[in-house]
Amino acid sequence: MRGWLEHPGAIWASRGVLAAVFLLYGASKIPHLSAFATSIHNYRLLPVELENPLAIALPWIEVVAAVALLRNSWLPGGVLVVGGMTLTFTLAILSAIVRGLDINCGCFTLSDASPAYNNLWQHLILNVLLLGMAAHLWWAERQQREAS
């Protein structure tokens, strides 16, 4: 009997949740690129010259990665991109928390009215869960490759 992590339903659940989250992440930022650039700036991690290009490119990368998770032939690349982005976002959020920044994470809501610091903690927890799902997909994909 195969373990529950290898069950196709568990694999599709991880794929579906990650795809939905990253599609929502990207699609919610595309109409608000200026606000997203401000969110990136508020982290104080990058040179100012990189903030706008990243604000333009990142939402589209998130959308494409979400689609990749749903296509079997693109799954390995989608898992790598989503896992890498989630790890990067997690480290950025952790850095902001450690430095005591009271900012909106810029993940979903780009409004200044949303609670900021609690938003960071909530998204840190969410990102850890998303990292677990990405690791699950990476592991399952490797298991399938080894079996064939």
Secondary structure as the mmCIF struct_conf table of DSSP 4:
data_model
#
loop_
_struct_conf.conf_type_id
_struct_conf.id
_struct_conf.beg_label_comp_id
_struct_conf.beg_label_asym_id
_struct_conf.beg_label_seq_id
_struct_conf.end_label_comp_id
_struct_conf.end_label_asym_id
_struct_conf.end_label_seq_id
HELX_RH_3T_P HELX_RH_3T_P1 TRP A 4 GLU A 6
BEND BEND1 HIS A 7 HIS A 7
HELX_RH_AL_P HELX_RH_AL_P1 PRO A 8 LYS A 29
HELX_RH_3T_P HELX_RH_3T_P2 ILE A 30 HIS A 32
HELX_RH_AL_P HELX_RH_AL_P2 LEU A 33 ASN A 42
TURN_TY1_P TURN_TY1_P1 TYR A 43 TYR A 43
BEND BEND2 LEU A 46 LEU A 46
HELX_RH_AL_P HELX_RH_AL_P3 VAL A 48 LEU A 70
BEND BEND3 ARG A 71 ARG A 71
HELX_RH_3T_P HELX_RH_3T_P3 ASN A 72 TRP A 74
HELX_RH_AL_P HELX_RH_AL_P4 LEU A 75 VAL A 98
TURN_TY1_P TURN_TY1_P2 ARG A 99 GLY A 100
BEND BEND4 CYS A 107 PHE A 108
TURN_TY1_P TURN_TY1_P3 ASP A 112 ALA A 113
BEND BEND5 SER A 114 SER A 114
BEND BEND6 ALA A 116 ALA A 116
HELX_RH_AL_P HELX_RH_AL_P5 TYR A 117 ALA A 147
#
